[in-house]
Amino acid sequence: MESLKHHIGFHHIRSWKAFFFVLVVVAGGVLGTAYSIHAYPEVFRTDLTIEKNQAVGPTDPIVIDFSQPVDASTYHSDANISPSAGFNMKWENANKKLVISPKTFWEPATKYSLSLPQGKSRLFTKIAPADFQFTTIAFPEITKASPTDGAGDVSTGIEDPITLDFNRPLDNFFVKADLSPSTGVTYQSNDARTEFKLLPSDGIKYGTDYDMKVYVKYADDSDSNYHQIYESSFSTTAPPVITWDKNYTTRIEQAKKYTAAKITTGKYIDINLEAQVMTTFEDGKLLNSYMVSSGKPSMPTHKGQFSIHNKSPRAYSKEFGLYMPWWMAVAPDGSFGIHELPEWPSGYKEGAAHLGTPVSHGCIRLGVGPAKTVYDWAEIGTPVVIY
């Protein structure tokens, strides 16, 4: 029995020795591994690099590459971008590539800071916090403008519009130009969207100093977020000295080309006694021009600013025994006004040959057709400027 106990005890002793030996070996291996991490940290360190940090497009992703696979759950909650911008995160390449995309867009011409918190690799090693900066694409720039800043004696038209050349295509940007004095602007660009032609929709006034400011914005941005990129000023040519053509058709075309609006809001009637032409305007836009006959030299039409006081489709003058179709009183007392060529009660009507020649007793006569057109268009209170 003692021999058996001794035998059993001996085996227990040998088993504990074997266990202790294995424990030492394992512990030594672990300690050795720990020593290797300490001695050769570059093997287990995780390096982070940003793929592109300059001229980032508004919708381009920001890509961060990791040298070791990452435990993605350690990043999703605490990543931060400043200035504040919404973004989405996606992992690729077996969690070695972090792709950060804007929820809407990165603001152009902006420097952003991206902060990543402390993370953890799949080897359970810590990844130090990291900060990156990236700058978005600049706003388009004007490389050439016509007219140039400070230019004088400028004449613009459909053949000579305001022209702006840009340093790159404006595929994802909108452009807006403001002219002062204020006027609407019509735009046209080349196919590459590198050149824009601008033409004031209401025309450019003669002998006027203009200031121009040009703005751009990213296409998906709000209209309140245009950024000014250019400013200039120029002066237009003096009013031309017009020799009114004897041909009335040509004279009408001259009036349409050279008559500038004196009132730019609402309707108004413009009467040029020298040219014997009436022009109608609405909100500064020329609608049409017509030949008229004003007062003869001994009974001239009064000059000044008036308005329509009353209207009648077929007024009768007791003083002269004449009907005056499509009558519109210009003087408050009705002493003179605008009407169609007069006619006697017998039906005889003054001929259109008198249009273009001042022969009336002070009224402004219009031809058959134009008189009704103006009558139907004008309202009580419509201004009338006679000069």
Buried (B, 14 or more C-beta within 10 A) or exposed (E): EEEEEEEEEEEEEEEEEEEEEEEEEEEEEEEEEEEEEEEEEEEBBBEBEBEEBEEBBBEBBBBBBBBBBBBBEBBEEEBEBEEEBEBEBEBEEEBBBBBBBBEEBBBBEBEBEBEBBEBBBBEEBEBEEBEBEBBBBEBBEBEEBBBEEEBEEBEBEEEEBBBBBBEBBBEBBBBBBBBEEEBEBEBEBEEEBBBBBBBBEBBBBEEBEBEBBBBBBBEEBEEEEBBEBBEBBBBBBEEEEBEBEEEBEEBBEBBBEBBBBEBBEEBBBBBBBEBBBBBBBBEBEBEBBBBBBBBBEEBBBEEEEBBBBEBBEEBEBEEEEBBBBBBBBBBEEBEBBBBBBBBEEEEEBBEBEBBBEBBBBBBBBBBEEBBBBBBEBBEEEBBBBBE
